[in-house]
């Protein structure tokens, strides 16, 4: 398993900071998500950057919750979307 390039790590962290899931990012890159997780646990600096990016991603998800709540749509659908994001925030911010 090869190591990630600094550019790949930066790209991943940028996407994590927007609230994108690691699974989706890995799929877009054409690698297995386990590979991306390995890159982070094998490189302390990359791990630190990914943890900070996750924090920013939680903020992005919270902003999405406000947009969904204030936007148009069926209240039941909005509740599901908001609840999903809140659960992710809880998991990712541990």
C-alpha positions as CSV (number, residue, x, y, z in Angstrom):
1,X,0.0,0.0,0.0
2,X,1.6,3.3,-1.1
3,X,1.5,6.4,1.0
4,X,-0.6,9.4,0.1
5,X,0.9,12.4,-1.5
6,X,0.7,15.8,0.4
7,X,-1.7,17.0,-2.3
8,X,-4.0,14.0,-1.8
9,X,-4.0,14.6,2.0
10,X,-4.8,18.3,1.4
11,X,-7.6,17.4,-1.0
12,X,-9.1,14.9,1.4
13,X,-9.0,17.3,4.3
14,X,-10.5,20.1,2.3
15,X,-13.4,17.8,1.4
16,X,-13.8,16.6,5.0
17,X,-14.0,20.3,6.1
18,X,-17.0,20.7,3.9
19,X,-18.8,17.8,5.7
20,X,-18.3,15.2,3.0
21,X,-18.0,11.7,4.2
22,X,-14.7,9.8,4.0
23,X,-16.4,7.0,2.1
24,X,-17.6,9.4,-0.6
25,X,-14.1,11.1,-0.8
26,X,-12.4,7.7,-1.2
27,X,-14.9,6.6,-3.9
28,X,-14.2,9.8,-5.9
29,X,-10.5,9.1,-5.6
30,X,-10.9,5.6,-6.8
31,X,-9.4,4.1,-3.6
32,X,-10.9,2.0,-0.8
33,X,-11.9,4.0,2.3
34,X,-9.7,1.7,4.4
35,X,-6.7,2.9,2.4
36,X,-7.5,6.5,3.2
37,X,-7.9,5.6,6.9
38,X,-4.6,3.8,6.8
39,X,-2.9,6.9,5.3
40,X,-4.1,9.0,8.3
41,X,-3.2,6.5,11.0
42,X,0.3,6.0,9.5
43,X,1.1,9.7,9.3
44,X,0.8,11.7,12.5
45,X,0.7,15.1,10.7
46,X,-1.9,13.9,8.3
47,X,-4.0,12.5,11.2
48,X,-3.8,15.9,12.9
49,X,-4.9,17.7,9.8
50,X,-7.8,15.2,9.2
51,X,-9.0,15.7,12.8
52,X,-9.1,19.4,12.4
53,X,-10.8,19.0,9.1
54,X,-13.5,16.8,10.7
55,X,-14.1,19.6,13.3
56,X,-14.7,22.1,10.5
57,X,-16.9,19.5,8.7
58,X,-19.1,19.4,11.8
59,X,-19.5,23.1,11.7
60,X,-20.4,22.8,8.0
61,X,-23.0,20.1,8.8
62,X,-24.5,22.4,11.6
63,X,-24.8,25.2,9.0
64,X,-26.6,22.8,6.7
65,X,-29.0,21.9,9.5
66,X,-30.0,25.6,9.8
67,X,-30.4,25.9,6.0
68,X,-32.6,22.8,5.9
69,X,-34.7,24.0,8.9
70,X,-35.2,27.5,7.4
71,X,-35.8,26.3,3.9
72,X,-38.8,25.0,2.1
73,X,-39.9,21.4,2.2
74,X,-41.9,18.8,4.0
75,X,-41.3,19.0,7.8
76,X,-40.9,15.2,8.1
77,X,-38.2,15.1,5.3
78,X,-36.4,18.1,6.9
79,X,-36.4,16.4,10.3
80,X,-34.8,13.2,8.9
81,X,-32.1,15.3,7.1
82,X,-31.4,17.3,10.2
83,X,-31.4,14.3,12.5
84,X,-28.9,12.5,10.2
85,X,-26.5,15.4,10.3
86,X,-26.8,15.9,14.0
87,X,-26.0,12.2,14.5
88,X,-22.9,12.6,12.3
89,X,-21.8,15.6,14.2
90,X,-22.1,13.6,17.4
91,X,-20.0,10.7,16.0
92,X,-17.4,12.9,14.2
93,X,-16.8,15.3,17.1
94,X,-15.8,12.6,19.7
